[in-house]
Amino acid sequence: MLINKYLNEERLTLNRSSSRKLILTRRYQAERGCGVHDVVKAYKHLFQDRTLTPLAIRQSVIANLLKAGKDVRAVQVFAGHNSPMTTERYQQTGIEELTAAVLKFHPLG
């Protein structure tokens, strides 16, 4: 709902220069990531046990979408990757699931 409101209301007001960029700042320019860094920096103290960076958040979102079973092509477009092979690098091997299966079905488990 928030993205819908942004696209249909706020972005129309902000897009004075007919930009094709999705996220625009209040100064009517394309967001280049600086705002994201500022937000992460402000809340980093809440996650002292983790490495919190915009890149880590991006990688985590992509990996979780793939782990949830989303289509690789859809995630590729979402992530802005040119090649599906780039997106596939974020697929995790599922070691936890494999270990559980071995322990469940192995005769000595």
LUMVO-976787 format. One record per residue (C-alpha): x negated, y, z negated; residue in three letters; chain; residue number from 1. Coordinates in steps of 0.02 Angstrom, whole numbers, plus 50000, padded with zeros to 5 digits. Layout:
BEGIN
r X:X, Y:Y, Z:Z, vexti:Ala, semar:A, vexvo:NUM
...
//
This chain:
BEGIN
r X:50000, Y:50000, Z:50000, vexti:Met, semar:A, vexvo:1
r X:49858, Y:50119, Z:49959, vexti:Leu, semar:A, vexvo:2
r X:49771, Y:50093, Z:50126, vexti:Ile, semar:A, vexvo:3
r X:49937, Y:50113, Z:50216, vexti:Asn, semar:A, vexvo:4
r X:49968, Y:50278, Z:50127, vexti:Lys, semar:A, vexvo:5
r X:49792, Y:50335, Z:50169, vexti:Tyr, semar:A, vexvo:6
r X:49809, Y:50291, Z:50353, vexti:Leu, semar:A, vexvo:7
r X:49983, Y:50363, Z:50377, vexti:Asn, semar:A, vexvo:8
r X:49971, Y:50518, Z:50268, vexti:Glu, semar:A, vexvo:9
r X:49802, Y:50572, Z:50201, vexti:Glu, semar:A, vexvo:10
r X:49695, Y:50524, Z:50351, vexti:Arg, semar:A, vexvo:11
r X:49810, Y:50619, Z:50469, vexti:Leu, semar:A, vexvo:12
r X:49779, Y:50776, Z:50366, vexti:Thr, semar:A, vexvo:13
r X:49591, Y:50747, Z:50352, vexti:Leu, semar:A, vexvo:14
r X:49563, Y:50702, Z:50535, vexti:Asn, semar:A, vexvo:15
r X:49549, Y:50878, Z:50605, vexti:Arg, semar:A, vexvo:16
r X:49410, Y:50833, Z:50725, vexti:Ser, semar:A, vexvo:17
r X:49496, Y:50678, Z:50796, vexti:Ser, semar:A, vexvo:18
r X:49364, Y:50563, Z:50723, vexti:Ser, semar:A, vexvo:19
r X:49376, Y:50377, Z:50758, vexti:Arg, semar:A, vexvo:20
r X:49295, Y:50338, Z:50591, vexti:Lys, semar:A, vexvo:21
r X:49408, Y:50251, Z:50465, vexti:Leu, semar:A, vexvo:22
r X:49358, Y:50335, Z:50302, vexti:Ile, semar:A, vexvo:23
r X:49349, Y:50525, Z:50301, vexti:Leu, semar:A, vexvo:24
r X:49292, Y:50640, Z:50161, vexti:Thr, semar:A, vexvo:25
r X:49385, Y:50791, Z:50097, vexti:Arg, semar:A, vexvo:26
r X:49266, Y:50894, Z:50204, vexti:Arg, semar:A, vexvo:27
r X:49340, Y:50810, Z:50359, vexti:Tyr, semar:A, vexvo:28
r X:49183, Y:50709, Z:50397, vexti:Gln, semar:A, vexvo:29
r X:49153, Y:50522, Z:50410, vexti:Ala, semar:A, vexvo:30
r X:49106, Y:50440, Z:50246, vexti:Glu, semar:A, vexvo:31
r X:48927, Y:50377, Z:50260, vexti:Arg, semar:A, vexvo:32
r X:48918, Y:50278, Z:50099, vexti:Gly, semar:A, vexvo:33
r X:48854, Y:50413, Z:49981, vexti:Cys, semar:A, vexvo:34
r X:49020, Y:50418, Z:49891, vexti:Gly, semar:A, vexvo:35
r X:49014, Y:50231, Z:49862, vexti:Val, semar:A, vexvo:36
r X:48840, Y:50247, Z:49786, vexti:His, semar:A, vexvo:37
r X:48904, Y:50383, Z:49669, vexti:Asp, semar:A, vexvo:38
r X:49048, Y:50275, Z:49608, vexti:Val, semar:A, vexvo:39
r X:48935, Y:50123, Z:49582, vexti:Val, semar:A, vexvo:40
r X:48809, Y:50230, Z:49489, vexti:Lys, semar:A, vexvo:41
r X:48945, Y:50299, Z:49375, vexti:Ala, semar:A, vexvo:42
r X:49008, Y:50126, Z:49324, vexti:Tyr, semar:A, vexvo:43
r X:48845, Y:50028, Z:49329, vexti:Lys, semar:A, vexvo:44
r X:48828, Y:50035, Z:49139, vexti:His, semar:A, vexvo:45
r X:48983, Y:49924, Z:49123, vexti:Leu, semar:A, vexvo:46
r X:48893, Y:49782, Z:49213, vexti:Phe, semar:A, vexvo:47
r X:48723, Y:49776, Z:49129, vexti:Gln, semar:A, vexvo:48
r X:48706, Y:49588, Z:49153, vexti:Asp, semar:A, vexvo:49
r X:48725, Y:49604, Z:49343, vexti:Arg, semar:A, vexvo:50
r X:48637, Y:49690, Z:49485, vexti:Thr, semar:A, vexvo:51
r X:48771, Y:49810, Z:49542, vexti:Leu, semar:A, vexvo:52
r X:48738, Y:49895, Z:49708, vexti:Thr, semar:A, vexvo:53
r X:48852, Y:49936, Z:49855, vexti:Pro, semar:A, vexvo:54
r X:48760, Y:49803, Z:49955, vexti:Leu, semar:A, vexvo:55
r X:48787, Y:49671, Z:49819, vexti:Ala, semar:A, vexvo:56
r X:48972, Y:49715, Z:49815, vexti:Ile, semar:A, vexvo:57
r X:48984, Y:49702, Z:50005, vexti:Arg, semar:A, vexvo:58
r X:48896, Y:49534, Z:50007, vexti:Gln, semar:A, vexvo:59
r X:49006, Y:49469, Z:49867, vexti:Ser, semar:A, vexvo:60
r X:49166, Y:49521, Z:49957, vexti:Val, semar:A, vexvo:61
r X:49112, Y:49436, Z:50118, vexti:Ile, semar:A, vexvo:62
r X:49059, Y:49277, Z:50028, vexti:Ala, semar:A, vexvo:63
r X:49221, Y:49270, Z:49928, vexti:Asn, semar:A, vexvo:64
r X:49328, Y:49293, Z:50084, vexti:Leu, semar:A, vexvo:65
r X:49240, Y:49146, Z:50167, vexti:Leu, semar:A, vexvo:66
r X:49252, Y:49042, Z:50008, vexti:Lys, semar:A, vexvo:67
r X:49439, Y:49077, Z:50003, vexti:Ala, semar:A, vexvo:68
r X:49453, Y:48997, Z:50175, vexti:Gly, semar:A, vexvo:69
r X:49478, Y:49154, Z:50280, vexti:Lys, semar:A, vexvo:70
r X:49440, Y:49135, Z:50465, vexti:Asp, semar:A, vexvo:71
r X:49258, Y:49173, Z:50508, vexti:Val, semar:A, vexvo:72
r X:49311, Y:49284, Z:50654, vexti:Arg, semar:A, vexvo:73
r X:49427, Y:49387, Z:50545, vexti:Ala, semar:A, vexvo:74
r X:49291, Y:49410, Z:50414, vexti:Val, semar:A, vexvo:75
r X:49167, Y:49452, Z:50553, vexti:Gln, semar:A, vexvo:76
r X:49278, Y:49595, Z:50613, vexti:Val, semar:A, vexvo:77
r X:49311, Y:49652, Z:50434, vexti:Phe, semar:A, vexvo:78
r X:49124, Y:49656, Z:50397, vexti:Ala, semar:A, vexvo:79
r X:49080, Y:49740, Z:50562, vexti:Gly, semar:A, vexvo:80
r X:48961, Y:49604, Z:50616, vexti:His, semar:A, vexvo:81
r X:48922, Y:49587, Z:50801, vexti:Asn, semar:A, vexvo:82
r X:48893, Y:49400, Z:50791, vexti:Ser, semar:A, vexvo:83
r X:48988, Y:49264, Z:50698, vexti:Pro, semar:A, vexvo:84
r X:48819, Y:49188, Z:50653, vexti:Met, semar:A, vexvo:85
r X:48784, Y:49341, Z:50545, vexti:Thr, semar:A, vexvo:86
r X:48947, Y:49312, Z:50452, vexti:Thr, semar:A, vexvo:87
r X:48916, Y:49126, Z:50434, vexti:Glu, semar:A, vexvo:88
r X:48756, Y:49164, Z:50337, vexti:Arg, semar:A, vexvo:89
r X:48869, Y:49218, Z:50193, vexti:Tyr, semar:A, vexvo:90
r X:48951, Y:49047, Z:50182, vexti:Gln, semar:A, vexvo:91
r X:48894, Y:48961, Z:50025, vexti:Gln, semar:A, vexvo:92
r X:48855, Y:48777, Z:50022, vexti:Thr, semar:A, vexvo:93
r X:48978, Y:48736, Z:49884, vexti:Gly, semar:A, vexvo:94
r X:48850, Y:48648, Z:49773, vexti:Ile, semar:A, vexvo:95
r X:48972, Y:48648, Z:49626, vexti:Glu, semar:A, vexvo:96
r X:49104, Y:48555, Z:49728, vexti:Glu, semar:A, vexvo:97
r X:48976, Y:48430, Z:49795, vexti:Leu, semar:A, vexvo:98
r X:48908, Y:48396, Z:49621, vexti:Thr, semar:A, vexvo:99
r X:49083, Y:48369, Z:49552, vexti:Ala, semar:A, vexvo:100
r X:49125, Y:48249, Z:49695, vexti:Ala, semar:A, vexvo:101
r X:48965, Y:48148, Z:49666, vexti:Val, semar:A, vexvo:102
r X:48998, Y:48137, Z:49480, vexti:Leu, semar:A, vexvo:103
r X:49178, Y:48085, Z:49511, vexti:Lys, semar:A, vexvo:104
r X:49143, Y:47948, Z:49638, vexti:Phe, semar:A, vexvo:105
r X:48967, Y:47890, Z:49597, vexti:His, semar:A, vexvo:106
r X:48968, Y:47719, Z:49511, vexti:Pro, semar:A, vexvo:107
r X:48847, Y:47777, Z:49377, vexti:Leu, semar:A, vexvo:108
r X:48934, Y:47944, Z:49350, vexti:Gly, semar:A, vexvo:109
//
